[in-house]
Amino acid sequence: MDKFFDYLEPDLPLTTIRELLRYIIRLVGAIGGDTPVEGKMGSLGFCASRSGEDVRVHWVQVGRQRIPVDATV
């Protein structure tokens, strides 16, 4: 999870990163399966999938910048 924050901290405030993380976990948990899911929270985009109990975030898009995260949260 630290990797998730480390990659996004230069571009987003911590409160936004925490809110995005909660949103991703809820969305991927509701959809289930290990198929990657693309979603949006406001102006932020992301791709994540579920692997057992873990959620893997593949990338986050901030504006036009797509940040490869590849972190398990």
Sequence and secondary structure as in RCSB ss.txt:
>XXXX:A:sequence
MDKFFDYLEPDLPLTTIRELLRYIIRLVGAIGGDTPVEGKMGSLGFCASRSGEDVRVHWVQVGRQRIPVDATV
>XXXX:A:secstr
 HHHHHHHTTTS HHHHHHHHHHHHHHHHHH SSS EEEEETTEEEEEEEETTEEEEEEEEETTEEEEEEEE 
